[in-house]
Amino acid sequence: MSIIQKIKNIVSGERPSVSLEDRELLEWLGITPSNRKAVGEVTYYTCLKMLSETIGKLPLKYYQQTERGRIRAAPTEAGILMTVRPNPFMTPTTMWTTVEQNCQHYGNGYIWIRTQFTPSSYGGEYHFLDMWPMQSYCVTPIMDDIGIFGGTGKLYYQYNDPRTGKQYMFRNGEVLHFKTWYSFDGFMGEPVRNILKATVDGSNESQDYMNRLYKQGLTASMAMQYTGDLEDEKVRKLKRRFADMLSGPKNAGKVVPVPMGLTLTPLNMSLTDAQFFELRKYSALQIAGAFGIKPNQINNYEKSSYANSETQQLAFLVDTMSYRLKNYEEEINGKILLPQEIESQNFYKFNEKAILRTDSKTQMENLAKAVNNGIYTANEAREYMDMPAEEGGDQLMVNGNYIPITKIGQQYKGGEGSGNS
Protein backbone atom coordinates (compact mmCIF):
# COMPACT_ATOMS: atom_id res chain seq x y z
CA MET A 1 0.00 0.00 0.00
CA SER A 2 1.37 3.44 -0.93
CA ILE A 3 2.07 6.17 1.66
CA ILE A 4 -0.53 8.46 0.06
CA GLN A 5 -3.19 5.76 0.32
CA LYS A 6 -2.31 5.16 3.96
CA ILE A 7 -2.71 8.89 4.73
CA LYS A 8 -6.07 8.94 2.93
CA ASN A 9 -7.26 5.96 4.97
CA ILE A 10 -6.21 7.63 8.23
CA VAL A 11 -8.01 10.88 7.34
CA SER A 12 -11.18 9.08 6.18
CA GLY A 13 -11.12 6.69 9.13
CA GLU A 14 -11.07 3.62 6.89
CA ARG A 15 -9.16 0.58 8.06
CA PRO A 16 -8.65 -1.76 5.11
CA SER A 17 -8.28 -5.42 5.96
CA VAL A 18 -5.38 -7.48 4.69
CA SER A 19 -4.86 -11.14 3.94
CA LEU A 20 -2.84 -13.33 6.26
CA GLU A 21 -0.59 -13.82 3.23
CA ASP A 22 -0.01 -10.08 2.79
CA ARG A 23 3.73 -9.44 2.57
CA GLU A 24 3.60 -6.24 4.66
CA LEU A 25 1.71 -7.96 7.48
CA LEU A 26 4.06 -10.96 7.51
CA GLU A 27 7.12 -8.73 7.65
CA TRP A 28 5.57 -6.73 10.51
CA LEU A 29 5.08 -10.01 12.40
CA GLY A 30 8.71 -10.91 11.79
CA ILE A 31 8.02 -13.53 9.14
CA THR A 32 9.99 -13.40 5.91
CA PRO A 33 7.67 -14.49 3.10
CA SER A 34 8.77 -16.19 -0.08
CA ASN A 35 9.98 -13.87 -2.82
CA ARG A 36 7.56 -15.33 -5.33
CA LYS A 37 3.97 -16.47 -5.08
CA ALA A 38 2.80 -19.89 -6.21
CA VAL A 39 0.82 -18.36 -9.08
CA GLY A 40 4.15 -17.15 -10.54
CA GLU A 41 5.08 -20.76 -11.31
CA VAL A 42 4.09 -21.40 -14.92
CA THR A 43 2.68 -24.92 -14.43
CA TYR A 44 0.66 -23.85 -11.40
CA TYR A 45 -0.64 -20.84 -13.35
CA THR A 46 -1.53 -23.03 -16.35
CA CYS A 47 -3.47 -25.45 -14.14
CA LEU A 48 -5.42 -22.60 -12.53
CA LYS A 49 -6.15 -21.18 -15.98
CA MET A 50 -7.31 -24.52 -17.38
CA LEU A 51 -9.68 -25.37 -14.51
CA SER A 52 -11.07 -21.84 -14.17
CA GLU A 53 -11.68 -21.35 -17.89
CA THR A 54 -13.26 -24.80 -18.21
CA ILE A 55 -15.85 -23.96 -15.54
CA GLY A 56 -16.36 -20.54 -17.10
CA LYS A 57 -17.08 -21.79 -20.62
CA LEU A 58 -19.62 -24.49 -19.70
CA PRO A 59 -23.24 -23.28 -20.16
CA LEU A 60 -25.54 -23.71 -17.16
CA LYS A 61 -28.93 -25.16 -18.19
CA TYR A 62 -32.25 -25.26 -16.31
CA TYR A 63 -34.30 -28.47 -16.70
CA GLN A 64 -37.43 -30.16 -15.40
CA GLN A 65 -37.76 -33.91 -14.96
CA THR A 66 -41.10 -35.09 -16.36
CA GLU A 67 -42.73 -38.42 -17.20
CA ARG A 68 -41.44 -38.03 -20.76
CA GLY A 69 -37.93 -37.34 -19.54
CA ARG A 70 -35.86 -34.21 -19.07
CA ILE A 71 -37.06 -31.01 -20.77
CA ARG A 72 -35.92 -27.40 -20.74
CA ALA A 73 -37.80 -25.38 -18.11
CA ALA A 74 -38.85 -21.73 -18.21
CA PRO A 75 -36.13 -19.40 -16.88
CA THR A 76 -36.35 -18.04 -13.33
CA GLU A 77 -34.90 -14.96 -11.60
CA ALA A 78 -31.93 -16.92 -10.28
CA GLY A 79 -31.44 -18.68 -13.61
CA ILE A 80 -31.29 -15.38 -15.47
CA LEU A 81 -28.69 -14.08 -13.01
CA MET A 82 -26.49 -17.18 -13.41
CA THR A 83 -26.76 -17.33 -17.21
CA VAL A 84 -27.23 -13.72 -18.39
CA ARG A 85 -25.96 -11.13 -15.91
CA PRO A 86 -25.19 -11.93 -12.25
CA ASN A 87 -24.48 -8.27 -11.40
CA PRO A 88 -23.97 -4.98 -13.29
CA PHE A 89 -20.22 -5.51 -13.63
CA MET A 90 -19.77 -9.19 -14.52
CA THR A 91 -20.83 -11.76 -17.06
CA PRO A 92 -21.61 -15.33 -15.93
CA THR A 93 -18.34 -16.47 -17.51
CA THR A 94 -16.38 -13.98 -15.40
CA MET A 95 -18.23 -14.93 -12.20
CA TRP A 96 -17.76 -18.70 -12.54
CA THR A 97 -14.12 -18.29 -13.63
CA THR A 98 -13.39 -16.04 -10.63
CA VAL A 99 -15.03 -18.42 -8.18
CA GLU A 100 -13.16 -21.46 -9.49
CA GLN A 101 -9.82 -19.61 -9.42
CA ASN A 102 -10.43 -18.62 -5.79
CA CYS A 103 -11.50 -22.16 -5.00
CA GLN A 104 -8.39 -23.76 -6.47
CA HIS A 105 -5.94 -21.18 -5.11
CA TYR A 106 -7.40 -20.81 -1.60
CA GLY A 107 -9.31 -24.10 -1.30
CA ASN A 108 -12.74 -22.42 -1.13
CA GLY A 109 -14.83 -20.22 -3.43
CA TYR A 110 -17.83 -18.11 -2.38
CA ILE A 111 -20.73 -16.30 -4.07
CA TRP A 112 -22.99 -13.96 -2.11
CA ILE A 113 -26.64 -14.18 -3.22
CA ARG A 114 -28.35 -10.83 -2.58
CA THR A 115 -32.10 -11.27 -2.14
CA GLN A 116 -35.04 -9.12 -1.12
CA PHE A 117 -38.12 -10.24 0.77
CA THR A 118 -41.44 -8.92 -0.53
CA PRO A 119 -44.23 -9.31 2.05
CA SER A 120 -47.79 -10.18 1.03
CA SER A 121 -51.06 -11.11 2.67
CA TYR A 122 -50.05 -14.77 2.53
CA GLY A 123 -46.53 -14.34 3.94
CA GLY A 124 -44.43 -13.07 1.05
CA GLU A 125 -41.56 -14.36 -1.08
CA TYR A 126 -37.86 -13.79 -1.71
CA HIS A 127 -36.60 -12.25 -4.95
CA PHE A 128 -33.09 -12.71 -6.30
CA LEU A 129 -31.42 -9.34 -6.98
CA ASP A 130 -27.81 -10.14 -7.93
CA MET A 131 -24.84 -12.39 -7.20
CA TRP A 132 -21.31 -11.38 -6.19
CA PRO A 133 -18.16 -13.54 -5.93
CA MET A 134 -16.27 -12.86 -2.70
CA GLN A 135 -12.49 -12.90 -2.25
CA SER A 136 -11.82 -16.15 -0.44
CA TYR A 137 -9.16 -14.74 1.90
CA CYS A 138 -11.76 -12.26 3.22
CA VAL A 139 -14.34 -14.93 4.14
CA THR A 140 -14.44 -16.87 7.42
CA PRO A 141 -17.09 -19.61 7.90
CA ILE A 142 -18.38 -19.65 11.49
CA MET A 143 -20.32 -22.50 13.09
CA ASP A 144 -22.66 -21.08 15.75
CA ASP A 145 -22.68 -23.86 18.35
CA ILE A 146 -24.30 -21.86 21.19
CA GLY A 147 -26.75 -19.65 19.30
CA ILE A 148 -24.93 -16.30 19.43
CA PHE A 149 -26.57 -15.21 16.16
CA GLY A 150 -29.99 -16.59 17.00
CA GLY A 151 -29.74 -20.18 15.76
CA THR A 152 -27.86 -23.03 17.45
CA GLY A 153 -25.86 -25.26 15.13
CA LYS A 154 -26.17 -22.97 12.11
CA LEU A 155 -23.41 -21.93 9.71
CA TYR A 156 -22.62 -18.28 8.98
CA TYR A 157 -20.09 -16.55 6.74
CA GLN A 158 -18.17 -13.52 7.98
CA TYR A 159 -16.91 -11.24 5.21
CA ASN A 160 -14.37 -8.42 5.70
CA ASP A 161 -14.51 -5.94 2.83
CA PRO A 162 -10.86 -5.35 1.78
CA ARG A 163 -11.64 -1.83 0.50
CA THR A 164 -13.63 -0.36 3.37
CA GLY A 165 -12.72 -2.64 6.27
CA LYS A 166 -16.41 -3.18 7.05
CA GLN A 167 -17.55 -6.55 8.35
CA TYR A 168 -20.64 -8.42 7.17
CA MET A 169 -22.34 -11.58 8.38
CA PHE A 170 -24.30 -13.78 5.94
CA ARG A 171 -26.51 -16.78 6.60
CA ASN A 172 -25.65 -20.14 5.12
CA GLY A 173 -28.44 -19.92 2.56
CA GLU A 174 -27.12 -16.58 1.27
CA VAL A 175 -23.72 -17.93 0.23
CA LEU A 176 -22.80 -20.51 -2.39
CA HIS A 177 -19.74 -22.30 -0.99
CA PHE A 178 -17.60 -24.39 -3.34
CA LYS A 179 -14.61 -26.31 -2.04
CA THR A 180 -11.87 -28.63 -3.28
CA TRP A 181 -12.00 -32.36 -2.72
CA TYR A 182 -9.30 -32.21 -0.02
CA SER A 183 -11.31 -31.66 3.16
CA PHE A 184 -11.30 -33.64 6.39
CA ASP A 185 -14.18 -31.80 8.07
CA GLY A 186 -16.48 -31.22 5.08
CA PHE A 187 -16.66 -27.46 5.75
CA MET A 188 -13.35 -26.14 4.43
CA GLY A 189 -11.24 -27.26 1.48
CA GLU A 190 -7.44 -27.17 1.24
CA PRO A 191 -5.63 -25.76 -1.82
CA VAL A 192 -3.13 -27.75 -3.85
CA ARG A 193 -0.42 -25.16 -3.20
CA ASN A 194 -0.40 -26.07 0.51
CA ILE A 195 -0.04 -29.76 -0.25
CA LEU A 196 2.66 -29.34 -2.91
CA LYS A 197 4.41 -26.34 -1.34
CA ALA A 198 7.89 -27.87 -1.64
CA THR A 199 7.35 -28.82 -5.28
CA VAL A 200 5.96 -25.41 -6.26
CA ASP A 201 8.74 -23.59 -4.37
CA GLY A 202 11.33 -25.79 -6.09
CA SER A 203 9.91 -24.93 -9.50
CA ASN A 204 10.05 -21.23 -8.61
CA GLU A 205 13.68 -21.58 -7.55
CA SER A 206 14.57 -23.30 -10.82
CA GLN A 207 12.97 -20.44 -12.74
CA ASP A 208 14.94 -17.94 -10.65
CA TYR A 209 18.12 -19.82 -11.53
CA MET A 210 17.29 -19.64 -15.22
CA ASN A 211 16.57 -15.91 -14.95
CA ARG A 212 19.91 -15.28 -13.23
CA LEU A 213 21.65 -17.36 -15.88
CA TYR A 214 20.12 -15.26 -18.67
CA LYS A 215 21.09 -12.05 -16.88
CA GLN A 216 24.67 -13.31 -16.75
CA GLY A 217 24.67 -13.92 -20.47
CA LEU A 218 24.61 -17.73 -19.95
CA THR A 219 28.13 -17.55 -18.50
CA ALA A 220 29.15 -19.70 -15.54
CA SER A 221 30.65 -18.57 -12.25
CA MET A 222 34.43 -18.76 -12.27
CA ALA A 223 37.33 -19.27 -9.90
CA MET A 224 40.11 -16.71 -10.41
CA GLN A 225 43.60 -18.07 -9.77
CA TYR A 226 46.54 -15.69 -9.58
CA THR A 227 50.17 -15.81 -8.48
CA GLY A 228 51.23 -13.71 -5.54
CA ASP A 229 49.46 -11.94 -2.72
CA LEU A 230 47.01 -9.12 -3.36
CA GLU A 231 45.30 -6.74 -1.00
CA ASP A 232 41.57 -7.13 -0.45
CA GLU A 233 40.81 -3.88 -2.26
CA LYS A 234 42.75 -4.98 -5.35
CA VAL A 235 41.04 -8.36 -5.28
CA ARG A 236 37.64 -6.61 -5.27
CA LYS A 237 38.64 -4.38 -8.16
CA LEU A 238 39.90 -7.39 -10.13
CA LYS A 239 36.66 -9.32 -9.52
CA ARG A 240 34.56 -6.31 -10.48
CA ARG A 241 36.56 -5.80 -13.66
CA PHE A 242 36.10 -9.33 -14.95
CA ALA A 243 32.47 -9.46 -13.79
CA ASP A 244 31.75 -6.37 -15.90
CA MET A 245 33.50 -7.89 -18.91
CA LEU A 246 32.09 -11.42 -18.65
CA SER A 247 28.56 -11.18 -17.21
CA GLY A 248 25.41 -9.97 -18.92
CA PRO A 249 23.94 -10.66 -22.38
CA LYS A 250 25.79 -7.65 -23.85
CA ASN A 251 29.13 -9.42 -23.21
CA ALA A 252 28.13 -12.74 -24.78
CA GLY A 253 30.72 -13.87 -27.35
CA LYS A 254 33.31 -11.24 -26.39
CA VAL A 255 37.03 -11.99 -26.25
CA VAL A 256 38.43 -11.05 -22.83
CA PRO A 257 42.20 -10.52 -22.37
CA VAL A 258 43.60 -12.27 -19.29
CA PRO A 259 46.92 -11.06 -17.81
CA MET A 260 49.81 -13.47 -17.36
CA GLY A 261 49.64 -15.41 -14.11
CA LEU A 262 45.85 -15.23 -14.00
CA THR A 263 43.62 -18.22 -14.74
CA LEU A 264 39.81 -18.32 -14.94
CA THR A 265 38.19 -21.70 -14.26
CA PRO A 266 34.39 -22.26 -14.67
CA LEU A 267 32.75 -23.68 -11.55
CA ASN A 268 29.09 -24.23 -12.45
CA MET A 269 27.78 -27.68 -13.32
CA SER A 270 26.24 -27.79 -16.78
CA LEU A 271 22.48 -28.00 -17.13
CA THR A 272 22.85 -31.29 -18.97
CA ASP A 273 24.95 -32.89 -16.23
CA ALA A 274 22.47 -31.73 -13.59
CA GLN A 275 19.52 -33.07 -15.64
CA PHE A 276 17.99 -29.64 -15.10
CA PHE A 277 15.30 -29.80 -17.77
CA GLU A 278 14.34 -33.38 -16.90
CA LEU A 279 13.79 -32.37 -13.27
CA ARG A 280 11.74 -29.31 -14.29
CA LYS A 281 9.59 -31.48 -16.54
CA TYR A 282 9.08 -34.01 -13.73
CA SER A 283 8.05 -31.25 -11.28
CA ALA A 284 5.62 -29.83 -13.85
CA LEU A 285 3.97 -33.24 -14.30
CA GLN A 286 3.68 -33.62 -10.52
CA ILE A 287 1.92 -30.27 -10.14
CA ALA A 288 -0.37 -30.95 -13.11
CA GLY A 289 -1.20 -34.41 -11.79
CA ALA A 290 -2.22 -32.98 -8.42
CA PHE A 291 -4.69 -30.68 -10.19
CA GLY A 292 -5.95 -33.49 -12.44
CA ILE A 293 -4.55 -31.81 -15.57
CA LYS A 294 -3.38 -34.04 -18.42
CA PRO A 295 0.16 -33.68 -19.90
CA ASN A 296 -1.06 -32.31 -23.25
CA GLN A 297 -2.87 -29.50 -21.41
CA ILE A 298 0.44 -28.16 -20.07
CA ASN A 299 1.96 -28.36 -23.58
CA ASN A 300 3.70 -31.70 -23.02
CA TYR A 301 3.16 -33.58 -26.31
CA GLU A 302 6.06 -36.04 -26.05
CA LYS A 303 3.80 -39.08 -25.93
CA SER A 304 0.72 -37.53 -27.52
CA SER A 305 -0.82 -37.59 -30.96
CA TYR A 306 -3.97 -35.94 -32.30
CA ALA A 307 -6.13 -38.93 -31.41
CA ASN A 308 -4.39 -39.34 -28.07
CA SER A 309 -4.99 -35.67 -27.21
CA GLU A 310 -8.71 -36.11 -27.89
CA THR A 311 -8.73 -39.14 -25.58
CA GLN A 312 -6.94 -37.14 -22.89
CA GLN A 313 -9.58 -34.41 -23.21
CA LEU A 314 -12.28 -37.02 -22.55
CA ALA A 315 -10.26 -38.37 -19.62
CA PHE A 316 -9.98 -34.81 -18.27
CA LEU A 317 -13.77 -34.51 -18.30
CA VAL A 318 -14.31 -37.91 -16.64
CA ASP A 319 -11.46 -37.88 -14.12
CA THR A 320 -11.30 -34.18 -13.18
CA MET A 321 -14.24 -32.06 -14.27
CA SER A 322 -17.04 -34.54 -13.51
CA TYR A 323 -16.38 -34.18 -9.79
CA ARG A 324 -16.06 -30.39 -10.01
CA LEU A 325 -19.31 -30.07 -12.00
CA LYS A 326 -21.23 -32.37 -9.65
CA ASN A 327 -19.94 -30.32 -6.72
CA TYR A 328 -21.14 -27.08 -8.33
CA GLU A 329 -24.51 -28.50 -9.37
CA GLU A 330 -25.29 -29.89 -5.92
CA GLU A 331 -24.46 -26.59 -4.20
CA ILE A 332 -26.48 -24.57 -6.72
CA ASN A 333 -29.51 -26.87 -6.59
CA GLY A 334 -29.35 -27.03 -2.80
CA LYS A 335 -29.39 -23.24 -2.23
CA ILE A 336 -30.91 -21.66 -5.35
CA LEU A 337 -33.97 -23.83 -5.97
CA LEU A 338 -37.19 -22.71 -4.28
CA PRO A 339 -39.45 -25.31 -2.56
CA GLN A 340 -41.94 -25.26 -5.44
CA GLU A 341 -39.12 -25.84 -7.93
CA ILE A 342 -37.87 -28.83 -5.96
CA GLU A 343 -41.42 -30.21 -5.83
CA SER A 344 -41.67 -29.82 -9.63
CA GLN A 345 -38.34 -31.71 -10.00
CA ASN A 346 -36.52 -28.76 -11.56
CA PHE A 347 -32.75 -28.63 -11.47
CA TYR A 348 -29.67 -26.86 -12.85
CA LYS A 349 -27.01 -28.73 -14.81
CA PHE A 350 -23.83 -27.71 -16.63
CA ASN A 351 -23.62 -28.80 -20.27
CA GLU A 352 -20.35 -30.75 -20.21
CA LYS A 353 -20.65 -31.51 -23.94
CA ALA A 354 -19.29 -28.03 -24.65
CA ILE A 355 -15.71 -29.27 -24.09
CA LEU A 356 -16.19 -32.39 -26.22
CA ARG A 357 -16.96 -30.70 -29.53
CA THR A 358 -15.08 -32.35 -32.38
CA ASP A 359 -14.20 -31.23 -35.90
CA SER A 360 -17.06 -30.37 -38.27
CA LYS A 361 -16.87 -33.65 -40.23
CA THR A 362 -17.05 -35.87 -37.15
CA GLN A 363 -19.75 -33.66 -35.68
CA MET A 364 -21.96 -33.99 -38.77
CA GLU A 365 -21.47 -37.77 -38.90
CA ASN A 366 -22.48 -38.16 -35.24
CA LEU A 367 -25.55 -35.95 -35.65
CA ALA A 368 -26.61 -37.83 -38.78
CA LYS A 369 -26.35 -41.17 -36.94
CA ALA A 370 -28.34 -39.80 -34.00
CA VAL A 371 -31.12 -38.48 -36.29
CA ASN A 372 -31.29 -41.62 -38.46
CA ASN A 373 -31.50 -43.89 -35.40
CA GLY A 374 -34.25 -41.98 -33.62
CA ILE A 375 -32.07 -40.47 -30.86
CA TYR A 376 -32.34 -36.82 -32.00
CA THR A 377 -35.05 -35.16 -34.01
CA ALA A 378 -33.93 -33.10 -36.98
CA ASN A 379 -34.72 -29.89 -35.13
CA GLU A 380 -32.71 -30.99 -32.08
CA ALA A 381 -29.73 -31.61 -34.35
CA ARG A 382 -30.23 -28.22 -35.98
CA GLU A 383 -30.37 -26.58 -32.55
CA TYR A 384 -27.06 -28.24 -31.70
CA MET A 385 -25.63 -26.58 -34.81
CA ASP A 386 -27.16 -23.19 -33.83
CA MET A 387 -29.63 -23.36 -36.73
CA PRO A 388 -33.38 -22.51 -36.58
CA ALA A 389 -36.06 -25.20 -36.37
CA GLU A 390 -37.98 -26.23 -39.49
CA GLU A 391 -41.56 -27.38 -39.89
CA GLY A 392 -41.93 -31.16 -39.58
CA GLY A 393 -38.55 -31.56 -37.92
CA ASP A 394 -39.83 -32.54 -34.46
CA GLN A 395 -40.59 -36.19 -35.31
CA LEU A 396 -38.19 -39.04 -34.59
CA MET A 397 -37.16 -41.07 -37.62
CA VAL A 398 -35.84 -44.65 -37.86
CA ASN A 399 -35.07 -47.08 -40.64
CA GLY A 400 -38.25 -48.90 -41.69
CA ASN A 401 -36.34 -52.16 -42.23
CA TYR A 402 -35.65 -52.51 -38.51
CA ILE A 403 -37.81 -54.98 -36.52
CA PRO A 404 -37.79 -56.02 -32.84
CA ILE A 405 -35.41 -58.87 -32.05
CA THR A 406 -38.31 -60.91 -30.62
CA LYS A 407 -40.04 -60.95 -34.03
CA ILE A 408 -37.11 -62.10 -36.15
CA GLY A 409 -38.23 -64.91 -38.48
CA GLN A 410 -41.95 -64.36 -38.07
CA GLN A 411 -42.15 -62.61 -41.42
CA TYR A 412 -41.48 -65.94 -43.13
CA LYS A 413 -44.22 -67.90 -41.38
CA GLY A 414 -47.07 -66.21 -43.20
CA GLY A 415 -45.45 -66.92 -46.57
CA GLU A 416 -45.06 -70.63 -45.88
CA GLY A 417 -48.71 -70.98 -44.81
CA SER A 418 -50.02 -69.19 -47.88
CA GLY A 419 -47.88 -71.33 -50.18
CA ASN A 420 -49.32 -74.65 -48.85
CA SER A 421 -52.93 -73.54 -49.09
C-alpha positions, 0 to 999 in steps of 0.5 A: 500500500502506498504512503498516500493511500495510507494517509487517505485511509487515516483521514477518512477513518477507513481501516482496510483489511489485509490477507494473512498472506499479505507481505507487509503484514508478515514482515511486521510479524517478523516472518519473511515471506517467499519472494515469489507467489505460487501463481508465478510458477508457470505450471501452477498458473496453467493449471489454474487457468485450465480449470477456471476457464473450463468452468467458465465456458460451460453453459448452465442449463435449467431443466425439469424432470417429467414423465417423458424425460428431461425437458428445458424449463422456463427461466427463473430470476436466479437462472437469469442471473447465473446465465445472463448477468449476475451483477452490473459488472460481470458476465456469468463467464467472469463470475464462474471463472473467478469463483473457481480460481479462488477455489483452487488457489485458496481451497474455497470459493464463495458467491454472495446471493443478494435477495429481497423479501417482498411481504404479502397477505399470505406471507411473502416471497424472496426475490433474487437481486444479484450475485457477487463472488467474494475474495476467499481470503476475506471470508471466514465460515463460522459454526454457531454452536451456542446460538450467538446469532440466533440459531444453534448449530447454524453456519454463517459466513463472515466477510471483511470488505478489503476496500472499506474494512467493514464486516458483514455476516451472511446466513448459510443460505445466502452464500454458495460455498464451493470447495476442493475435494481435499477436506477432512471436516467437510466445511473447508477445502485445502488448496493444492499449493499447501499440499505441494508447497515444496514442489511449487517452491522448487519450480520457482527456484529453478525459474529464478536460476534460469533468470539469473543465468540469462542475466549473466549472459549464460556464463558460468561462475568462475574461480580466479587463480593468480600468483602472488598476494594481493590486498583485499581492495585490489582483489575486489577491483579485479573481480569487479573488472572481470564481472563487468567484462564477462557477465550480462547478455551484452558481453556474450561472445566477447574476447576477454584478455587475461593477464599473465599469471591469472587463470579463470576456471568455470565452476558451475555444473552444466544444465545437462549434467544436472539433468535440469530440464528433466527435473523441471519437466518431472516437477511440472507433471507432478503439479499438473497431476495434483490438479488433475490436468493431463500432460497435453494440457500443459503443452507436453506432447512427447507421448501424444498424438492428435487422437491421443490428445482427444482421448486425454480431453475425454479423460480430463472430463471424466477424471477431473471435471465430472467431480467439479461439475457435480460439486457445483450442481449440488451446491447450486440446486441445494441453495438456489432452488425454491421449494416449489421448484424442488417439488416440480423436479426442476434442477440446474445442470452444466452442459459438459458436452461443450468441451467435447466438440469435435471437428465439423466432419465428425460432428456432422457424422455423429448428428446424422447417426443420431437423427437416423437412429431416432435419438435426436429429431432433426430440429434438435440436431439443428439446434445443436448446430445453432440453426433454426427449427424447421416445420416437420422436424420434431418427429423421430425417424428410424429405418423402416427395415428394422424390426424387434429382435423378438419378431425375427423370423416371423415374417417368413411364417405367413409366406409358408402358410399361404404357399401350402394352401 
